[in-house]
């Protein structure tokens, strides 16, 4: 029943968007001057609103609320979906469907855009949509709609409200787990001689890594929102989260992610002119390409007989062996394939997962988007966002969640690039009076 309402609502929104956009496009074409080719070129560049004038003046405010509410539903639904709390299946499905509808309404009805920008957004989304069964994999559709819906919105209210809701759900989940009310099957024990010697606590989630990346997300969101007023207790909270991730949860990927974020934020805080060094500014945008190259080397050059490769494989908990196995099992295709080889039971690398499951064009777009984003962040001297983006590139080496906005906050900043517009329309998490967007200060 929920799915029926979801598809009916999506179809009604699409029909309303078409009926509203066609008259707006026709009026703009008729109002343009010159020959038909010149009028068509002007139409492709002209930003329009499909809404009537009385409602168009409130378009930005309504769009902001739709995006904020959709983001809250998106993040909290992902937290709920990964917990072991029983009886939440209805909330999980209804929340994700409602978030999709809100993002779709924001994009089609409450975003002022041009036909050329719509074409650019379609080109960026096409490799991801065409390579997946969107109805079966809602994470892909949610991520795409989330990025596109973030255009011309203030990210701070959305992050503040959604992080607060995630923190509440996280605390409730941990409390239920510690009180032994929920199933603790997510905890992982290490055995020595058949005797459990150590345990990785999942804190009520399905896997310790899931508990770790949500905790890292909350710590990163706190530091971003508090960047202009950071005090010693803010850094202490970040270090406390790092301690929990490192020892009770024991997730090395999230530990490294948060550790890099804290280190870079501290570096940019102590040396604010660091980003103005030309060699540094030139090297930073290369990070996504370097991480992708490292992933491909691990997959195609891994040699178990080599001592160095064996040590690296042990440090990565056997990931390199699985990467190599995936490279032998799956071909590189334009639109990906199902990863159904039982020997490759997991593929904890976002770059390789995109390459094999989503296709080569999707990986190229992902890496290109991150590269251009880093370039804009360096030019704008957006230090905290840059720290998050760089750590996110490294995090993608160890977890597929790094390619999702629910774990990688730097993906929230891709909306302007996806629509093909300038950096002036991309807001920041930590703006100031001189630097409120990604424009050069």
C-alpha positions as CSV (number, residue, x, y, z in Angstrom):
1,X,0.0,0.0,0.0
2,X,2.8,2.4,0.9
3,X,4.5,1.7,-2.4
4,X,1.3,2.3,-4.3
5,X,0.9,5.7,-2.7
6,X,4.6,6.4,-3.4
7,X,4.3,5.8,-7.1
8,X,1.0,7.6,-7.3
9,X,2.4,10.6,-5.6
10,X,5.5,10.6,-7.8
11,X,3.4,10.3,-11.0
12,X,1.2,13.2,-9.9
13,X,4.2,15.4,-9.1
14,X,5.7,14.6,-12.5
15,X,2.5,15.4,-14.3
16,X,2.1,18.7,-12.3
17,X,5.7,19.6,-13.2
18,X,5.1,19.0,-16.9
19,X,1.9,20.9,-17.0
20,X,3.5,23.8,-15.2
21,X,6.8,23.9,-17.1
22,X,5.4,23.7,-20.6
23,X,3.5,27.1,-20.4
24,X,6.5,28.7,-18.7
25,X,8.8,27.5,-21.5
26,X,6.4,28.6,-24.2
27,X,6.0,32.1,-22.7
28,X,9.8,32.5,-22.4
29,X,10.3,31.4,-26.0
30,X,7.7,33.8,-27.3
31,X,9.1,36.7,-25.3
32,X,12.6,36.2,-26.7
33,X,13.7,38.3,-29.6
34,X,15.5,37.4,-32.8
35,X,15.5,34.4,-35.1
36,X,14.3,31.0,-33.8
37,X,17.9,29.7,-33.2
38,X,18.8,32.7,-31.1
39,X,15.5,32.5,-29.2
40,X,16.2,28.8,-28.5
41,X,19.7,29.6,-27.3
42,X,18.4,32.3,-25.0
43,X,15.8,29.9,-23.7
44,X,18.4,27.3,-22.8
45,X,20.2,29.8,-20.6
46,X,17.2,31.6,-19.1
47,X,16.3,30.5,-15.5
48,X,12.6,30.1,-15.2
49,X,10.1,29.2,-12.5
50,X,7.1,26.9,-13.3
51,X,5.0,28.4,-10.6
52,X,2.5,31.3,-11.0
53,X,3.9,34.7,-9.8
54,X,1.9,34.7,-6.6
55,X,3.6,31.5,-5.5
56,X,7.0,32.0,-7.2
57,X,7.9,34.8,-4.8
58,X,7.8,32.1,-2.0
59,X,9.6,29.5,-4.1
60,X,12.9,29.7,-2.2
61,X,11.4,29.5,1.2
62,X,9.2,26.6,0.4
63,X,12.0,24.8,-1.4
64,X,14.2,25.3,1.7
65,X,11.6,23.7,3.9
66,X,11.1,20.8,1.5
67,X,14.8,20.1,1.4
68,X,15.3,20.4,5.1
69,X,12.4,18.1,5.9
70,X,13.4,15.6,3.2
71,X,17.0,15.6,4.6
72,X,15.7,14.9,8.1
73,X,13.7,12.0,6.8
74,X,16.5,10.7,4.7
75,X,19.1,10.6,7.5
76,X,16.9,9.4,10.3
77,X,15.4,6.7,8.0
78,X,18.9,5.4,7.3
79,X,19.7,5.3,11.0
80,X,16.5,3.4,11.7
81,X,17.1,1.0,8.8
82,X,20.4,0.0,10.2
83,X,19.4,-0.6,13.8
84,X,18.3,-3.9,15.4
85,X,15.2,-2.2,17.0
86,X,12.2,-4.4,16.0
87,X,8.9,-3.2,14.7
88,X,10.2,-0.2,12.6
89,X,9.7,-1.6,9.1
90,X,6.7,0.7,8.4
91,X,8.7,3.8,9.5
92,X,11.7,2.7,7.4
93,X,9.7,2.3,4.2
94,X,7.4,5.3,4.7
95,X,10.3,7.6,5.6
96,X,12.4,6.8,2.5
97,X,9.3,7.2,0.2
98,X,8.4,10.5,1.8
99,X,11.9,11.8,1.4
100,X,11.9,10.9,-2.3
101,X,8.7,12.7,-2.8
102,X,9.9,15.8,-1.0
103,X,13.2,15.9,-3.0
104,X,11.4,15.4,-6.2
105,X,8.9,18.2,-5.5
106,X,11.8,20.5,-4.5
107,X,13.6,19.8,-7.8
108,X,10.7,19.9,-10.2
109,X,8.5,22.7,-8.7
110,X,10.5,24.8,-6.3
111,X,13.8,25.2,-8.1
112,X,14.4,28.1,-10.4
113,X,16.4,26.7,-13.3
114,X,17.0,26.7,-17.0
115,X,16.5,24.0,-19.7
116,X,20.3,23.9,-20.2
117,X,20.8,23.3,-16.5
118,X,18.1,20.6,-16.5
119,X,20.0,18.9,-19.3
120,X,23.2,19.0,-17.4
121,X,21.6,17.5,-14.3
122,X,20.1,14.8,-16.4
123,X,23.4,13.9,-17.9
124,X,25.0,13.7,-14.5
125,X,22.3,11.5,-13.1
126,X,21.8,9.2,-16.1
127,X,24.8,6.9,-15.6
128,X,23.7,6.2,-12.0
129,X,20.0,5.8,-12.8
130,X,20.5,3.6,-15.9
131,X,22.9,1.2,-14.2
132,X,20.6,0.4,-11.3
133,X,17.2,-1.0,-10.7
134,X,16.1,2.2,-8.9
135,X,13.0,0.6,-7.4
136,X,15.1,-2.1,-5.8
137,X,17.9,0.1,-4.7
138,X,16.5,3.3,-3.1
139,X,19.8,4.4,-1.8
140,X,21.0,5.3,-5.3
141,X,17.8,7.2,-6.1
142,X,17.8,9.0,-2.7
143,X,21.4,10.0,-3.1
144,X,20.8,11.4,-6.6
145,X,17.7,13.3,-5.7
146,X,19.3,14.6,-2.5
147,X,22.3,16.1,-4.4
148,X,20.0,17.7,-7.0
149,X,17.6,19.0,-4.5
150,X,20.4,20.8,-2.6
151,X,20.6,23.5,-5.2
152,X,20.2,27.1,-3.9
153,X,19.5,26.0,-0.4
154,X,21.1,26.8,3.0
155,X,22.8,23.6,4.1
156,X,23.2,24.7,7.8
157,X,19.5,24.4,8.9
158,X,19.2,21.0,7.1
159,X,22.4,19.7,8.7
160,X,21.6,21.1,12.1
161,X,18.1,19.7,12.3
162,X,18.9,16.3,10.7
163,X,22.0,15.8,12.8
164,X,19.9,16.6,15.9
165,X,17.4,13.9,14.9
166,X,20.1,11.4,14.1
167,X,21.7,12.1,17.5
168,X,18.4,11.4,19.3
169,X,17.8,8.1,17.4
170,X,21.5,7.1,18.0
171,X,21.2,7.7,21.7
172,X,18.0,5.8,22.0
173,X,19.5,2.9,20.0
174,X,22.6,2.8,22.2
175,X,20.5,3.0,25.4
176,X,18.3,0.1,24.3
177,X,21.4,-1.9,23.4
178,X,23.1,-1.3,26.8
179,X,19.9,-2.2,28.6
180,X,19.8,-5.5,26.6
181,X,16.4,-4.7,25.3
182,X,17.3,-5.1,21.6
183,X,19.0,-7.9,19.8
184,X,22.8,-7.6,20.1
185,X,23.6,-9.8,17.1
186,X,25.6,-7.0,15.5
187,X,28.4,-7.4,18.0
188,X,31.4,-9.2,16.5
189,X,33.6,-11.5,18.7
190,X,37.2,-12.4,18.0
191,X,38.1,-15.9,19.1
192,X,41.5,-17.2,20.1
193,X,41.5,-21.0,20.5
194,X,37.7,-21.1,20.4
195,X,37.5,-18.7,23.3
196,X,36.1,-15.1,22.8
197,X,38.9,-12.7,23.7
198,X,37.7,-9.4,22.3
199,X,34.4,-7.9,21.0
200,X,33.5,-5.1,18.6
201,X,30.4,-3.4,19.8
202,X,27.7,-2.5,17.3
203,X,25.8,-0.5,19.9
204,X,22.4,-1.7,18.7
205,X,23.2,-1.4,15.0
206,X,23.5,-4.2,12.4
207,X,27.3,-3.9,12.2
208,X,30.0,-2.1,14.2
209,X,31.1,-0.2,11.0
210,X,27.6,1.3,10.7
211,X,27.6,2.5,14.3
212,X,31.0,4.0,13.7
213,X,30.2,5.9,10.5
214,X,27.0,7.5,12.1
215,X,29.0,8.5,15.1
216,X,31.7,10.0,12.8
217,X,29.0,11.8,10.9
218,X,27.7,13.4,14.1
219,X,31.1,14.5,15.2
220,X,31.9,16.0,11.8
221,X,28.6,17.8,11.7
222,X,29.2,19.3,15.2
223,X,32.6,20.6,14.2
224,X,31.3,22.1,10.9
225,X,28.4,23.8,12.6
226,X,30.7,25.1,15.4
227,X,33.6,26.1,13.2
228,X,33.5,29.8,13.9
229,X,33.1,29.3,17.7
230,X,35.2,26.2,18.3
231,X,36.5,25.9,21.8
232,X,38.5,23.2,23.6
233,X,35.4,21.2,24.6
234,X,34.5,20.9,20.9
235,X,37.8,19.3,20.1
236,X,37.3,17.1,23.2
237,X,34.0,15.9,21.9
238,X,35.6,15.1,18.6
239,X,38.4,13.2,20.4
240,X,35.8,11.3,22.5
241,X,34.0,10.2,19.4
242,X,37.3,9.1,17.9
243,X,38.1,7.1,21.1
244,X,34.7,5.3,20.9
245,X,35.2,4.5,17.2
246,X,38.7,3.2,17.8
247,X,38.3,1.0,20.8
248,X,34.8,-0.1,21.8
249,X,33.5,-0.1,18.2
250,X,36.9,-0.8,16.6
251,X,36.2,0.5,13.1
252,X,39.5,1.4,11.4
253,X,37.8,3.0,8.3
254,X,35.7,5.4,10.3
255,X,38.6,5.9,12.7
256,X,40.9,7.0,9.9
257,X,38.2,9.2,8.4
258,X,37.5,11.1,11.6
259,X,41.2,11.2,12.5
260,X,42.1,12.9,9.1
261,X,39.1,15.3,9.5
262,X,40.3,16.4,13.0
263,X,43.9,16.7,11.9
264,X,43.2,18.8,8.8
265,X,40.7,21.0,10.7
266,X,43.4,21.6,13.3
267,X,46.0,22.3,10.7
268,X,43.8,24.8,8.8
269,X,42.8,26.4,12.1
270,X,46.4,26.9,13.3
271,X,47.8,27.8,9.9
272,X,44.9,29.6,8.0
273,X,47.3,30.6,5.2
274,X,48.2,27.0,4.4
275,X,45.7,26.8,1.5
276,X,47.3,29.8,-0.1
277,X,50.5,27.9,-0.8
278,X,50.6,27.2,-4.5
279,X,52.0,23.6,-4.4
280,X,49.4,22.6,-1.8
281,X,46.5,24.3,-3.8
282,X,47.7,22.4,-6.9
283,X,48.0,19.0,-5.3
284,X,44.8,18.9,-3.2
285,X,42.4,18.4,-6.2
286,X,44.3,15.3,-7.3
287,X,43.2,13.4,-4.2
288,X,40.2,11.6,-5.8
289,X,42.3,10.5,-8.8
290,X,45.1,9.3,-6.5
291,X,42.6,7.3,-4.3
292,X,41.0,5.8,-7.4
293,X,44.4,4.8,-8.8
294,X,45.3,3.2,-5.5
295,X,42.1,1.2,-5.5
296,X,42.7,0.0,-9.0
297,X,46.3,-1.0,-8.1
298,X,45.1,-2.9,-5.1
299,X,42.5,-4.7,-7.3
300,X,44.7,-5.6,-10.3
301,X,48.2,-5.7,-9.0
302,X,47.7,-7.5,-5.7
303,X,50.1,-10.5,-5.3
304,X,49.6,-12.7,-2.2
305,X,53.1,-14.1,-2.6
306,X,54.6,-10.6,-2.1
307,X,55.5,-9.7,1.5
308,X,54.5,-6.1,1.2
309,X,51.1,-6.9,-0.4
310,X,50.5,-9.5,2.3
311,X,51.2,-7.0,5.1
312,X,48.9,-4.4,3.4
313,X,46.2,-7.0,3.0
314,X,46.5,-7.9,6.7
315,X,46.3,-4.3,7.7
316,X,43.1,-3.9,5.6
317,X,41.4,-6.9,7.2
318,X,41.7,-8.9,4.0
319,X,40.2,-6.3,1.7
320,X,42.9,-6.4,-0.9
321,X,42.3,-10.1,-1.5
322,X,38.6,-9.4,-2.0
323,X,39.4,-6.4,-4.3
324,X,41.6,-8.7,-6.4
325,X,39.0,-11.4,-6.4
326,X,36.4,-8.8,-7.6
327,X,38.7,-7.7,-10.4
328,X,39.0,-11.3,-11.6
329,X,35.2,-11.9,-11.3
330,X,33.7,-8.8,-12.8
331,X,34.4,-7.0,-16.1
332,X,34.4,-3.2,-16.5
333,X,31.2,-2.3,-18.3
334,X,29.4,1.0,-19.2
335,X,26.4,0.4,-16.9
336,X,27.6,-2.1,-14.3
337,X,26.4,-5.5,-13.3
338,X,25.0,-7.5,-10.4
339,X,27.8,-8.4,-7.9
340,X,26.6,-11.9,-7.3
341,X,29.9,-13.8,-6.9
342,X,29.6,-15.6,-3.6
343,X,33.3,-15.5,-3.1
344,X,33.3,-11.7,-3.0
345,X,31.0,-11.5,0.0
346,X,31.8,-7.8,0.5
347,X,33.5,-5.0,-1.5
348,X,34.4,-2.3,0.9
349,X,35.7,0.3,-1.6
350,X,33.4,2.9,-3.0
351,X,35.5,3.5,-6.1
352,X,35.6,-0.2,-7.1
353,X,31.9,-0.7,-6.1
354,X,31.0,2.1,-8.5
355,X,33.2,0.8,-11.2
356,X,31.9,-2.8,-11.1
357,X,28.3,-2.3,-10.0
358,X,27.4,1.1,-11.5
359,X,29.8,1.3,-14.5
360,X,32.8,3.2,-15.7
361,X,30.9,6.5,-16.6
362,X,29.5,6.7,-13.1
363,X,32.9,6.3,-11.6
364,X,34.4,8.9,-13.9
365,X,31.6,11.4,-13.0
366,X,32.1,10.7,-9.3
367,X,35.8,11.3,-9.4
368,X,35.5,14.3,-11.7
369,X,32.8,15.8,-9.4
370,X,35.0,15.4,-6.3
371,X,38.0,16.8,-8.2
372,X,36.1,20.0,-9.3
373,X,34.6,20.3,-5.8
374,X,38.1,20.2,-4.2
375,X,39.3,22.8,-6.7
376,X,36.4,25.1,-5.8
377,X,37.0,24.6,-2.1
378,X,40.7,25.5,-2.4
379,X,39.9,28.6,-4.3
380,X,37.3,29.7,-1.8
381,X,39.6,28.8,1.1
382,X,36.7,26.9,2.7
383,X,38.9,25.1,5.2
384,X,36.4,23.0,7.2
385,X,34.6,21.8,4.1
386,X,37.9,21.0,2.5
387,X,39.0,18.9,5.5
388,X,35.7,16.9,5.3
389,X,36.1,16.4,1.5
390,X,39.7,15.2,1.7
391,X,38.9,12.7,4.5
392,X,35.9,11.6,2.5
393,X,38.1,10.7,-0.5
394,X,40.2,8.5,1.8
395,X,37.2,7.0,3.5
396,X,36.0,5.8,0.1
397,X,39.0,3.5,0.0
398,X,37.7,1.4,2.9
399,X,33.9,1.7,2.9
400,X,31.3,1.9,0.2
401,X,29.3,4.2,2.5
402,X,31.8,6.9,1.5
403,X,29.8,7.3,-1.8
404,X,26.6,8.2,0.1
405,X,25.6,11.6,1.5
406,X,24.6,9.9,4.8
407,X,28.2,9.2,5.6
408,X,30.2,11.7,3.5
409,X,29.1,15.3,4.1
410,X,31.2,16.6,1.3
411,X,28.7,15.1,-1.2
412,X,26.2,17.7,0.1
413,X,28.3,20.3,-1.8
414,X,28.0,18.8,-5.2
415,X,24.6,20.3,-6.2
416,X,26.0,23.3,-8.0
417,X,28.3,21.2,-10.0
418,X,25.6,18.7,-10.9
419,X,23.4,21.5,-12.2
420,X,26.3,23.0,-14.1
421,X,26.2,26.4,-12.3
422,X,28.9,28.6,-10.8
423,X,30.2,28.3,-7.3
424,X,28.4,31.4,-6.1
425,X,25.2,29.4,-5.7
426,X,26.8,26.7,-3.5
427,X,26.4,27.5,0.2
428,X,28.8,26.3,2.8
429,X,28.4,24.6,6.2
430,X,30.5,27.2,8.0
431,X,30.0,30.5,6.2
432,X,31.2,33.9,7.4
433,X,30.5,37.5,6.4
434,X,33.2,37.4,3.7
435,X,32.7,33.9,2.4
436,X,29.1,32.6,2.3
437,X,29.5,30.4,-0.8
438,X,32.2,28.8,-2.9
439,X,33.0,32.0,-4.7
440,X,36.7,33.1,-4.4
441,X,37.0,35.5,-1.4
